[in-house]
Amino acid sequence: MPLAIHPAGIRLDAVKQLSPAYFALVMATGIVSVGAWDFGLGALAIGLLAFNVVAYGAIAALTILRAVRYPLLFVSDMTSHRQAPGFFTAVAGSCILGVQVLLIAKSLAAATVFLALGVVLWIALTYTVFTAFTVRREKPSLEQGLTGAWLIAVVATQSVAVLAALVARGWPQPLRLELNFFALSMWLWGGMFYIWIISLIFYRYSFFAFSPGDLTPPYWINMGAMAISALAGARLVENTPDAPFLASLLPFLKGITVLYWATGTWWIPMLLVLGVWRHIARRFPLRYDPLYWGAVFPLGMYGVATHEMTRALDLPLLDPLPLAMFVAALVAWTLAFVGLLQDLRKRAASANRADGDGSKATEAEREHPQGR
């Protein structure tokens, strides 16, 4: 039977298997755009911003359509230990897009709207997802239920802190002071959240069997969560002139920011070695998966965070790193985008074949009604 088709031409059944983590595409595109802006590549930054606005709207519309058309599946995903953390990409995607429009388009109003949306989504998802995990009667084992995607919740938290710290600079006092305190609180909460989750992940690594299939791309968020935490810390350091309480915490802010950055840096060789083990030693096939956007984002975020930290903490010795990581992120984004286009083409071809088979079956029924 042909797939149901909406009058606007959208294949409604095609959204059934939409990954909750698809907003990672917005996260990855946004941070590569910000990196391009940092390095003076204005045309590329603006082009990626335009693309991201369209991508954000499309993914949001498809997500809402999926929730309306398949509510039971949507709720099931939101209470699943493996699927639910992917919903936090909506928070991070909203806030990263807010950073884009503020830095590149210079729109404080639009950035404020994205900040408000990010906060609302963060509250709704945090207390829905983790409450569901807590009260479920049947729970998976740690080995089956825990993935690197859990750390997207940390990224979401820190993305709110980053955008709040930036938006605060455009607000008058005392609102600027209050928003900086909110950003500081989210930054600290994100750090504590990372400690909780990474402890479980490291335990999972060390004491349970680990197959190549278990090493999904979101494990790069191990590094990305620390990179965005370092970025948020650097933004807070830069905001100390506008908030006396931040000035009093300046040594603490700088020390924890470097701690976050150093932890993220430690993860890079580890993840590269595990990637070689997965794809070369164990010959796990490398093919497009929406989750790969979750691996592009950490590369771009590490470059942007390092660039910002070198300015905020006056660390010129780190100057070569941001450009190298930006290039790596841009290459990774390009490869993921090509993979996305190929995947969409294959899906379209498959759908067309299904429609053709359905049309032929209908014609056969009309020609031989007695065979019904």
Buried (B, 14 or more C-beta within 10 A) or exposed (E): EBEEBEEEEBBBBBBEEBBBBBBBBBBBBBBBBBBBBBBEBEEBBBEBBEBBBEBBEEBBEBBEBBBEBBEEBBEEBBBBBBBBBBBBBBBBBBBBBBBBBBBBBEBBEBBBBBBEBBBEBBEEBBEBBEEBBEEEEEEEEBEEBBBBBBBBBBBBBBBBBBBBBBBBBBBEEEEBBEBBBBBBEBBBBBBEBBEEBBEEBEEBBEEEEBEBEBBBBBBBBBBBBBBBBBBBBBBBBBBBEBBEEBEEBEEEBBEBBBBBBEBBBEBBEEBEEBBEBBBEEEEBEEEBBBBBBBBBBBBBBBBBBBBBBBBBBEEEEBEEBBBEBBBBBBEBBEBBBEBBEEBEEEEEEEBEEBBEEEEEEEEEEEEEEEEE
